[in-house]
């Protein structure tokens, strides 16, 4: 179930980037490091760019579907040609992978697309 949610969330941000492809190709959605859904995710104000609003909505979606914790993270990187990589990481402890908060419990789904 969590893997399915990770796939859905990866495609959600890709759909947002496709709707704003010119800005995505300029790097507006790029994240230098993964962002984690480990607390209150601030809602952007009315002056925020579409990319900032999309990222905030994505992080809220990650938190809602995979849990608001340090181990629920997402990252986006796109190059100027529109080749984008989206990664979603979550803790699969409930799936019984390794039985605790170890790195073996952290799973990552990575999607690469061209806008």
URWOKA-V46904 format. One record per backbone hydrogen bond with DSSP energy under -1.0 kcal/mol. CO is the residue of the C=O (numbers start at 1). NH is the residue of the N-H. Records with the same first field share a line. If there is no record, write none. Layout:
CO = NH / NH
This chain:
1 = 5
2 = 6
3 = 7
4 = 8
5 = 9
6 = 10
7 = 11
8 = 12
9 = 13
10 = 14
11 = 15
12 = 16
13 = 17
14 = 18
15 = 19
18 = 21
20 = 24
21 = 25
23 = 28
24 = 27
27 = 30
35 = 74
36 = 38
45 = 48
49 = 53
50 = 54
51 = 55
52 = 56
53 = 57
54 = 58
55 = 59
56 = 60
57 = 61
58 = 62
59 = 63
60 = 64
61 = 65
62 = 66
63 = 67
67 = 69
69 = 72
72 = 37
73 = 89
74 = 35
75 = 87
76 = 31
77 = 85
79 = 82
82 = 115
83 = 79
84 = 113
85 = 77
86 = 111
87 = 75
88 = 109
89 = 73
90 = 107
92 = 95 / 97
93 = 96
100 = 102
102 = 105
103 = 106
105 = 92
107 = 90
109 = 88
111 = 86
113 = 84
